[in-house]
């Protein structure tokens, strides 16, 4: 399987998971496949992972407590402390992070942070 086909299949799996969440929509922004709720980005695909916006304290806790979470750096650019990246080899495994995606949506919808 070539890289484009692999990326396409991976995106389709992530779409299937995130777009079933209430109010979630998808579009491209700055070359990234991004996911929005209330017109605010809560997640996006970057490299081999999914970036996710959470309260800074929660993001920091996850970064230090899970080995598959790294700082979110789309295109090599450091992001804010509210963004983490979850790396999973198999996109189907993002189902295990569904509660974090829901938490992200609630955080973004509430407008807290920034």
CORGIWO-V318644 format. One record per pair of residues at least 4 apart in sequence whose C-alpha atoms are under 8 Angstrom apart, sorted by sequence separation. I is the first residue (numbers start at 1). J is the second residue. If there is no record, write none. Layout:
I | J
I | J
This chain:
1 | 5
2 | 6
3 | 7
4 | 8
5 | 9
6 | 10
7 | 11
8 | 12
9 | 13
10 | 14
11 | 15
12 | 16
13 | 17
14 | 18
15 | 19
16 | 20
17 | 21
20 | 24
28 | 32
29 | 33
36 | 40
37 | 41
45 | 49
46 | 50
54 | 58
55 | 59
56 | 60
57 | 61
58 | 62
59 | 63
60 | 64
61 | 65
62 | 66
63 | 67
73 | 77
74 | 78
79 | 83
89 | 93
90 | 94
93 | 97
94 | 98
97 | 101
98 | 102
99 | 103
100 | 104
101 | 105
102 | 106
103 | 107
104 | 108
105 | 109
106 | 110
107 | 111
108 | 112
1 | 6
19 | 24
28 | 33
29 | 34
36 | 41
37 | 42
45 | 50
46 | 51
54 | 59
73 | 78
74 | 79
88 | 93
107 | 112
18 | 24
19 | 25
27 | 33
28 | 34
35 | 41
36 | 42
44 | 50
45 | 51
53 | 59
63 | 69
72 | 78
73 | 79
88 | 94
19 | 26
26 | 33
27 | 34
34 | 41
35 | 42
36 | 43
43 | 50
44 | 51
62 | 69
63 | 70
71 | 78
72 | 79
26 | 34
27 | 35
34 | 42
35 | 43
43 | 51
44 | 52
63 | 71
71 | 79
26 | 35
27 | 36
34 | 43
35 | 44
43 | 52
25 | 35
26 | 36
34 | 44
42 | 52
43 | 53
15 | 26
24 | 35
25 | 36
33 | 44
34 | 45
42 | 53
72 | 83
24 | 36
25 | 37
32 | 44
33 | 45
71 | 83
72 | 84
24 | 37
32 | 45
33 | 46
71 | 84
72 | 85
23 | 37
32 | 46
70 | 84
71 | 85
23 | 38
69 | 84
70 | 85
69 | 85
70 | 86
18 | 35
69 | 86
70 | 87
68 | 86
69 | 87
68 | 87
68 | 88
51 | 72
60 | 81
63 | 84
59 | 81
59 | 82
59 | 83
56 | 81
57 | 82
59 | 84
56 | 82
47 | 74
55 | 82
56 | 83
46 | 74
54 | 82
46 | 75
53 | 82
54 | 83
53 | 83
54 | 84
52 | 83
53 | 84
51 | 83
52 | 84
51 | 84
52 | 85
11 | 45
51 | 85
52 | 86
50 | 85
51 | 86
49 | 85
50 | 86
49 | 86
50 | 87
49 | 87
48 | 87
49 | 88
48 | 88
48 | 89
52 | 101
54 | 103
54 | 104
53 | 104
52 | 104
55 | 107
54 | 107
53 | 107
54 | 108
53 | 108
55 | 112
56 | 113
43 | 101
55 | 113
42 | 101
43 | 104
42 | 104
42 | 105
42 | 108
41 | 108
37 | 105
40 | 108
40 | 109
37 | 108
38 | 109
37 | 109
14 | 91
17 | 94
13 | 91
14 | 92
17 | 95
13 | 92
10 | 90
14 | 94
10 | 91
21 | 102
18 | 101
